[in-house]
Amino acid sequence: MTFTHEPLSEIVPAVRAALRDGEAALDVPDPDLGLGLYAGETGPAGTHRPWAVWADLADLLGAHLLTPERLPGGRVRVRLRSRPPGPDPDAAGYGAGGDWARVDKLEDPVFLHTFVEALRRVDPPPGGRVLALGVNAGRELDALALALPGRVLEVVGVDLDASALAAASARHPQGTFVPLDVNELPRPELGRFDLVLALSLLQSPGVRQDVLLATLRRYHLTPGGGLILGYPNARYRAGELSYGARMRNFARPDLSLLAADVSAARRGLHGRGFKVFVTGKYEVLVTAIPAGASTPTGLEAVWDSVPATTPTGTA
């Protein structure tokens, strides 16, 4: 299919139809030649659309965006391949032997950046305590060393899955990992924490967000402590992130429950003496710090101190 000046409203149904056969190839103006133009403006070879448009179109239509080919005359061939049908990686649970163990959220650049920013915003003190609810294999805990370099923290992780806890313990041998249903909180023996993490947990079946957050505030948070709550706004499918929170029996993403839960958490925490920040994309992060605490600045400065890695094959 060749497109030069056609509107996107004509391209979408054409690509959708082509993907019924598994793949679609579009010859379109080279996005590199229209840098600085907005989608729909006229570029050197026709109507300009940035690469992000084609990535979004692929996700919208349930397809992989393949490596493009450069063509003569300022054009490129954009290729899409339908994602194979199959269950989501969490369909069989969150154990270490399941497909969910393949997922590494820290490979999502927006999550990595906003999570590091949130950790620096809470800024638990040296020697402080961190409670990770629904810790799973503990991959997200790797971000603590990046966000707070050189800072020693006591980490306690809880989860229902024994195999996930074993993986977390192997990954973070200095941490303490406890089999526990969060609905059993409070547990006085756990003590209080300077940072509580609850990523992709609060919308789990059987979890009452309002009850759990009230319990954490009253029994498990230090007076100067903060929380980072994560709400999934995507699904992992066929090795890729597909944008948008899903609801049962809905063909397309619907953000109403996500918006309601994020708003309720923000409103509840703000009303109980916290400053609240809402950030993120594929996972929305709600970060709460005491209202009396100074709002940290220079949150991105940590990236300047991370040693640059020489790409493989570079002298």
C-alpha positions as CSV (number, residue, x, y, z in Angstrom):
1,M,0.0,0.0,0.0
2,T,1.3,3.4,-0.9
3,F,0.2,6.6,0.9
4,T,1.3,10.1,0.1
5,H,-1.4,12.7,1.0
6,E,-4.2,10.4,2.3
7,P,-5.6,11.2,5.7
8,L,-5.1,8.8,8.6
9,S,-8.9,8.1,8.6
10,E,-8.3,6.3,5.3
11,I,-5.1,4.6,6.3
12,V,-6.4,3.0,9.5
13,P,-9.2,0.8,7.8
14,A,-6.8,-0.1,5.0
15,V,-4.2,-1.4,7.4
16,R,-6.7,-3.1,9.5
17,A,-8.0,-5.0,6.5
18,A,-4.5,-5.9,5.4
19,L,-3.6,-7.3,8.8
20,R,-6.3,-10.0,8.5
21,D,-3.7,-11.8,6.3
22,G,-1.1,-11.4,9.1
23,E,1.1,-8.5,7.8
24,A,0.7,-5.1,6.2
25,A,3.3,-3.0,4.4
26,L,2.9,0.7,3.9
27,D,5.1,2.9,1.7
28,V,4.9,6.4,3.3
29,P,6.9,9.6,3.6
30,D,10.1,9.2,5.6
31,P,9.4,10.6,9.1
32,D,13.1,11.5,9.4
33,L,12.7,14.1,6.7
34,G,9.9,15.9,8.5
35,L,11.4,16.4,11.9
36,G,9.8,19.4,13.6
37,L,6.5,19.0,11.6
38,Y,3.3,17.9,13.3
39,A,1.5,14.9,12.1
40,G,-0.7,15.9,9.1
41,E,1.6,18.8,7.9
42,T,3.0,18.6,4.5
43,G,6.6,17.4,4.3
44,P,9.1,16.9,1.4
45,A,7.5,13.7,0.2
46,G,3.9,14.0,1.3
47,T,1.9,14.2,4.5
48,H,4.3,13.9,7.5
49,R,3.7,11.5,10.3
50,P,6.3,10.8,13.1
51,W,7.5,7.3,13.9
52,A,5.4,7.5,17.1
53,V,2.2,7.6,14.9
54,W,3.1,4.2,13.3
55,A,4.0,2.7,16.7
56,D,0.7,3.8,18.1
57,L,-1.1,2.5,15.0
58,A,0.6,-0.9,15.4
59,D,-0.5,-1.1,19.1
60,L,-4.0,0.0,18.3
61,L,-4.4,-2.8,15.8
62,G,-2.7,-5.4,17.9
63,A,0.4,-5.7,15.7
64,H,4.2,-5.6,16.0
65,L,6.0,-2.7,14.3
66,L,8.8,-4.3,12.3
67,T,12.1,-2.8,11.2
68,P,11.3,-0.3,8.4
69,E,13.0,-0.2,5.0
70,R,14.3,3.0,3.4
71,L,13.0,3.5,-0.2
72,P,14.0,6.0,-2.9
73,G,12.4,9.4,-3.1
74,G,12.3,10.2,0.6
75,R,10.0,7.3,1.5
76,V,10.1,4.3,3.8
77,R,8.2,1.0,4.0
78,V,6.6,0.6,7.4
79,R,5.8,-3.1,8.1
80,L,3.3,-4.4,10.7
81,R,2.7,-8.0,11.8
82,S,-0.3,-9.2,13.8
83,R,0.5,-10.3,17.3
84,P,-0.1,-14.0,17.7
85,P,-3.1,-14.9,19.9
86,G,-2.4,-16.2,23.3
87,P,-3.0,-15.6,27.0
88,D,-1.5,-12.6,28.9
89,P,1.7,-13.5,30.8
90,D,-0.1,-13.3,34.1
91,A,-2.9,-15.7,33.1
92,A,-1.3,-18.5,35.0
93,G,-0.4,-16.5,38.0
94,Y,2.7,-14.7,39.2
95,G,5.0,-17.6,40.1
96,A,8.6,-17.7,39.3
97,G,8.0,-20.5,36.7
98,G,5.3,-18.7,34.8
99,D,5.4,-16.2,31.9
100,W,5.1,-13.3,34.3
101,A,8.7,-14.0,35.4
102,R,9.8,-12.8,31.9
103,V,8.4,-9.3,32.5
104,D,10.9,-6.6,33.6
105,K,9.2,-3.3,34.2
106,L,12.5,-1.5,34.5
107,E,13.0,-2.1,30.8
108,D,10.1,0.4,30.2
109,P,12.0,3.7,30.0
110,V,9.0,5.8,31.3
111,F,8.4,3.5,34.3
112,L,12.1,3.4,35.0
113,H,12.4,7.2,34.9
114,T,9.3,8.0,36.9
115,F,9.9,5.3,39.5
116,V,13.4,6.5,40.1
117,E,12.0,10.0,40.4
118,A,9.3,8.8,42.9
119,L,11.9,7.0,45.0
120,R,14.0,10.2,45.2
121,R,10.9,12.2,46.0
122,V,10.1,10.0,49.1
123,D,13.8,9.9,49.9
124,P,14.0,7.4,52.7
125,P,16.9,8.1,55.1
126,P,20.1,6.1,55.3
127,G,19.3,2.9,57.3
128,G,15.6,3.5,56.6
129,R,13.1,0.7,56.1
130,V,11.3,-0.2,52.9
131,L,8.2,-2.4,52.7
132,A,7.3,-3.8,49.2
133,L,3.8,-5.2,49.0
134,G,3.3,-7.8,46.3
135,V,7.0,-7.8,45.7
136,N,6.9,-10.8,43.3
137,A,10.5,-11.5,42.2
138,G,11.8,-8.2,43.4
139,R,13.0,-6.8,40.1
140,E,11.6,-3.3,40.8
141,L,13.8,-3.2,44.0
142,D,16.8,-2.9,41.7
143,A,15.8,0.7,41.2
144,L,16.6,1.6,44.9
145,A,20.3,1.5,44.2
146,L,19.9,3.6,41.1
147,A,17.7,6.2,42.7
148,L,19.6,6.4,46.0
149,P,23.2,5.4,45.2
150,G,25.2,4.2,48.2
151,R,22.3,4.3,50.6
152,V,21.8,1.2,52.7
153,L,18.2,0.4,53.3
154,E,16.4,-2.4,55.1
155,V,14.0,-4.0,52.7
156,V,11.1,-6.2,53.6
157,G,9.0,-7.8,50.8
158,V,5.7,-9.7,51.1
159,D,3.9,-11.8,48.6
160,L,1.6,-14.8,48.4
161,D,3.7,-16.8,46.0
162,A,6.5,-18.8,47.6
163,S,8.4,-19.3,44.3
164,A,8.3,-15.5,43.6
165,L,9.6,-14.9,47.1
166,A,12.4,-17.3,46.6
167,A,13.4,-15.5,43.4
168,A,13.2,-12.2,45.3
169,S,15.4,-13.5,48.0
170,A,18.0,-14.8,45.5
171,R,18.0,-11.4,43.8
172,H,18.2,-9.4,47.0
173,P,19.9,-11.6,49.6
174,Q,20.1,-8.8,52.2
175,G,16.3,-8.4,52.2
176,T,13.7,-10.1,54.2
177,F,10.9,-11.8,52.3
178,V,7.7,-12.9,54.0
179,P,4.8,-15.0,52.7
180,L,1.8,-12.8,53.6
181,D,-1.6,-11.8,52.2
182,V,-1.8,-8.0,52.4
183,N,-5.4,-8.4,53.7
184,E,-3.9,-9.8,56.9
185,L,-2.3,-6.4,57.7
186,P,-1.6,-4.9,60.2
187,R,1.1,-7.2,61.4
188,P,2.9,-5.5,64.4
189,E,5.9,-7.7,64.1
190,L,6.7,-6.1,60.7
191,G,7.1,-2.6,62.3
192,R,7.0,0.7,60.6
193,F,8.6,1.8,57.4
194,D,10.0,5.0,55.8
195,L,8.8,3.9,52.3
196,V,5.9,1.6,51.4
197,L,5.7,0.3,47.8
198,A,2.6,-1.2,46.3
199,L,3.0,-1.6,42.6
200,S,0.3,-3.3,40.5
201,L,-1.4,-4.5,43.7
202,L,-4.2,-2.3,44.8
203,Q,-6.6,-3.3,42.0
204,S,-6.0,-7.1,42.6
205,P,-9.2,-9.1,43.4
206,G,-10.0,-9.1,47.1
207,V,-7.9,-6.0,47.9
208,R,-9.8,-3.1,49.4
209,Q,-7.7,0.0,48.6
210,D,-9.2,2.3,51.2
211,V,-8.9,-0.3,54.0
212,L,-5.3,-1.2,53.0
213,L,-4.1,2.4,52.7
214,A,-5.7,3.3,56.1
215,T,-4.0,0.3,57.7
216,L,-0.6,1.2,56.2
217,R,-0.9,4.8,57.4
218,R,-1.9,3.9,60.9
219,Y,0.3,0.9,61.6
220,H,3.2,0.6,59.2
221,L,4.3,4.1,58.1
222,T,6.7,6.2,60.1
223,P,5.7,9.8,60.8
224,G,8.0,11.0,58.0
225,G,7.4,8.1,55.7
226,G,5.9,8.1,52.1
227,L,4.2,5.7,49.8
228,I,4.5,4.9,46.1
229,L,1.4,3.2,44.6
230,G,1.4,1.8,41.1
231,Y,-1.7,1.3,38.9
232,P,-1.3,-0.7,35.6
233,N,-2.3,1.2,32.5
234,A,-1.3,-1.4,30.0
235,R,-1.1,-5.1,29.3
236,Y,1.9,-7.2,28.3
237,R,1.1,-9.0,25.1
238,A,3.4,-11.1,22.9
239,G,6.5,-9.5,24.3
240,E,5.2,-5.9,24.1
241,L,3.4,-3.3,26.3
242,S,-0.1,-2.5,25.0
243,Y,-1.3,0.8,26.3
244,G,-4.5,1.2,28.3
245,A,-6.1,-0.3,31.3
246,R,-8.4,-3.2,30.4
247,M,-11.8,-4.1,32.0
248,R,-13.4,-7.5,31.8
249,N,-15.4,-8.0,28.6
250,F,-14.3,-4.7,27.1
251,A,-12.7,-5.0,23.6
252,R,-10.8,-1.7,24.0
253,P,-9.0,-0.1,26.9
254,D,-11.3,1.7,29.4
255,L,-9.7,4.0,31.9
256,S,-12.7,4.6,34.2
257,L,-11.7,2.2,37.0
258,L,-8.1,3.4,36.8
259,A,-9.1,7.0,37.0
260,A,-11.5,6.3,39.9
261,D,-8.9,4.4,41.9
262,V,-6.1,6.9,41.3
263,S,-8.4,9.8,42.2
264,A,-9.6,8.1,45.4
265,A,-6.1,7.4,46.5
266,R,-4.9,10.9,45.8
267,R,-7.9,12.5,47.5
268,G,-7.7,10.2,50.5
269,L,-3.9,10.7,51.0
270,H,-4.2,14.5,50.4
271,G,-7.0,14.7,53.0
272,R,-4.7,12.9,55.6
273,G,-1.8,15.2,55.4
274,F,0.2,14.2,52.3
275,K,1.5,15.9,49.3
276,V,0.5,13.7,46.3
277,F,2.1,13.5,42.9
278,V,0.7,11.5,40.0
279,T,3.1,10.5,37.2
280,G,3.7,7.7,34.7
281,K,2.3,6.2,31.5
282,Y,2.0,2.4,31.3
283,E,1.9,2.3,35.1
284,V,0.5,5.4,36.8
285,L,2.4,6.1,40.0
286,V,0.8,7.9,43.0
287,T,3.6,9.2,45.2
288,A,2.7,10.6,48.7
289,I,5.0,12.4,51.1
290,P,4.1,14.2,54.3
291,A,2.6,17.7,53.7
292,G,5.2,19.3,55.9
293,A,8.2,17.8,54.1
294,S,10.0,20.0,51.6
295,T,9.4,19.0,48.0
296,P,12.7,17.6,46.7
297,T,14.2,19.3,43.6
298,G,16.8,18.1,41.1
299,L,15.2,14.7,40.9
300,E,16.8,14.0,37.5
301,A,20.3,14.8,38.6
302,V,20.9,11.1,39.6
303,W,21.1,10.2,35.9
304,D,24.1,12.4,35.4
305,S,26.0,10.3,37.9
306,V,25.2,6.9,36.4
307,P,28.3,5.6,34.5
308,A,27.8,5.5,30.8
309,T,28.0,2.0,29.3
310,T,30.1,1.5,26.2
311,P,27.8,-0.1,23.6
312,T,28.8,-3.6,22.6
313,G,31.2,-3.6,19.6
314,T,32.3,0.0,20.2
315,A,36.0,0.6,20.6
